[in-house]
């Protein structure tokens, strides 16, 4: 396209200076291509980051996942129990899991909305080690913004013995998730990783389903 924009005279493709002049003139005359070029560059760089951290991203902490154990696509959600947009995304996840038997959803706690978020995340990971994580997860979102009472109630409902949980492992998981947030440049919750794609925000059922289908088509 750049060569087509050149003057009609023949261009020596071995003449670096001439080619650079053509490219420069094209960019100056079409500055609208720069945002797209930057977006493509960022996407390529993020793909490298995802690949370098894929094991840490897609390997669930204990039982903090739902869906197929033999999944062909993994959807990772970074979330906070105090996040209203995360709560609004729950029906989309439930629908995807109900209709897609080859999908695994891995949950990564990212408590960024205060001390209660941190306490809820720690309780959640303790249940992931010793109880029914899915029950705890659903109960927390069903009962609204987390509090000491709702956390304890969800723990009782999920069962297990949270007193036997490995607190060092829990703290390590939260630290690792914060590291991933920084490296992946996640700008809040919810945030999603599907294959080498990163989606930020409550993108909804249709967008998630589309991304899952695109990832599955690569297999």
C-alpha positions, 0 to 999 in steps of 0.5 A: 500500500505504501509503495502504491502511494509513491510517485509514478516514477520507478522506485529502486527498492534497494534504495533505503533512503527513498523507501523511508521517504515514501513511508514517512510521507505516507504516515504524514498524509495518513496519521489515522493509521497510527492508533491502529498500528499502536494497538497492533503492537500492544496486542503482540506484546501482550501475547508474549506476556500471556505466553510467558505466564500461561501456566500461572494464568490458567492453572487454578488454585486448588478448587477455584475453577468450574467446568470441564477437567478436560477442557479444550478452552480455558476462560480465566476471570480476574475478579473481586467479590466487591465488584458490581460488574463482576456480579453482573457477569455471573449469569453469563458465566453460568450460561456459558458453563451450562451450554459448553461442556468443553469449557473450563473457567478458572477464577483468580481473586484480585481483591482491589476494592478494600480490606473486605475484598481481601478478607473475602478473597482469602476466605474464598481461597481457603474454601477452594482448598478445603470445601466447595468453591463453587457454592462459596463463589455463587453465595458471595455474589448472591448476597451482595457486597461482602461483609464479615457476616456474608463471608462467614455465612458463605463459608458455612454453606460451602463446608470444609474446614477453613481452619486447615487451609494453607495461609502461606499458599493463599498469600502467595496466590494473591501476590501472584495474581497482583503480579499478573495484573501488573504484567497483563496491564489489567485495568480493573475487574472483571478482566478475562484471558482467553488464549492470547487475548485479554478482555477488560470489563463486563464484556457480556455473554456474546463477547465471551462466547465469540472469544471462546469460539475464536480460540477453539477454532485455532485448535 
